[in-house]
Amino acid sequence: MTDARKPRGCAGPEQAVRTRTNQRQLQPSGSRAATKTDQHVCRVRGTPVYAPAPLRRQVNRSGLLLLGTAFVAAVAYVDPGNFATNIAAGATYGYLLCWVVVGANLMAVLVQYLAAKASIATGRTLPQLCRDHFKRPTSTGLWAQAELVAIATDLAEVVGGAIALNLLFGVPLLLGGVITGVVSFALLIYQSKRGQRPFEAAIVGLLAVVLIGFVVSTAQSAPSASGVVGGLVPRLDGTASLVLAAGMLGATVMPHAIWLHGALVTDRHGKTIRSAAGKSRVLRATRSDVAIAMALAGAVNLAMVVLAAAALNGTGADSLDAAHTAIGDRLGHFSALLFALALLASGFASSSVGTYAGSVILDGFWKRKIPLSVRRLITLIPALAILAVGIDPSRALVVSQVVLSFGIPCVLWPLVRLTASKQVMGQLVNRLRTTVAACLVATAVTALNVVLIVLTIRG
């Protein structure tokens, strides 16, 4: 009886099955729910093994089961727009702009943490908080630019997926864009039917494809260690490098990921964060979640620049199709295949996340929900139009990232203001040093955008 009451983990099929049988005998009839509560199914060599609930609670207390939402947001940081800008940066300027990737990802850690923290403290998404605490004209303006950002974002995702399908299978770009839209829509349907955790698992799987593809290809390119270290020193090389650096920033710190992250948190942890203890627990796990996810995204982005600097610098291959060809010539067919597969996985995953963000934005600002199919079409049509008229897709990707950089201040400043307000955040209000750091990030991004506007006006 002692063994039946205190089984240790998943010690073996025989013990687990015996435990399950004994506990059922001890329970009165009609208490099947108690069995499901007290038991947890593991598998040993494919055999179902029933472990006690204390083991499940032990894993849950460790915070592992709370991780995952930041990885969905992190997909936005390795989307096809990142491919285009990072490959262009490495191919054109070598290792010069590595510091931009590192700096942008450090900004992203702080920004995504604050976005999640705001929703943990309030139980509301960032668009809902803007609607609740800002005047109607301000809220409407924020919604309008957020929708434009969502369209620019989806343009990059769909175009990137279309390019990948063209590289892998010779699919025409327009048809490839349609396929990318359909696959991303299927992922969202999967999320609505199966729930948040399976959707997160699918997105993380696609993110792993991107990570593996670039880690292997970068290792094969044998980059210069001294070149990488030298590229971490902030400097520029003329106006063109500044524009490209702004595009890299727009590709890395993604506005739609900031709008979305809080919704991911409330969808997953809505019940847990109702209590003060639950808020603290989720917030602690979120710190690790964001740090790990952004570190992986940063590693992928840096690998893109380093790969292009090592294998493509001086080749003139600053577009994705040219980069694919040059990688095949320099590193072999396998590396070129990994590059195209990573681009495809990025396009599929980031497109679904972008559409998800668009629905969160509309619902949060206006309390209106529209069918996913309609939302998918709203952001898909402009991307398909770009592909249909024959505009250079790689050029469109880079331009879309510059446009996105203008959307970053419009989400950063409201986020800083909300998270610095004790009235909004309660006990989870930002400390002074956190607010100062966030203000510095928002100021730097805003200043960069002002410089870009001036340079654009001057031609």
Secondary structure, 3 states (H helix, E strand, C coil): CHHHHCCCCCCCHHHHHHHHHHHHHHCCCCCHHHHHHHEEEEEECCEEEEEEHHHHHHHHHCCHHHCCHHHHHHHHHHCHHHHHHHHHHHHHHCCCCHHHHHHHHHHHHHHHHHHHHHHHHHCCCHHHHHHHHCCHHHHHHHHHHHHHHHHHHHHHHHHHHHHHHHHHHCCCHHHHHHHHHHHHHHHHHHHHHHCHHHHHHHHHHHHHHHHHHHHHHHHHHCCCHHHHHHCCCCCCCCHHHHHHHHHHHHHHCCHHHHHHHHHHHHHHHCCHHHCHHHHHHHHHHHHHHHHHHHHHHHHHHHHHHHHHHHHCCCCCCCCHHHHHHHHHHHHCHHHHHHHHHHHHHHHHHHHHHHHHHHHHHHHHHHCCCCCHHHHHHHHHHHHHHHHHHCCCHHHHHHHHHHHHHHHHHHHHHHHHHHHCCHHHHHHHCCCHHHHHHHHHHHHHHHHHHHHHHHHHHHC
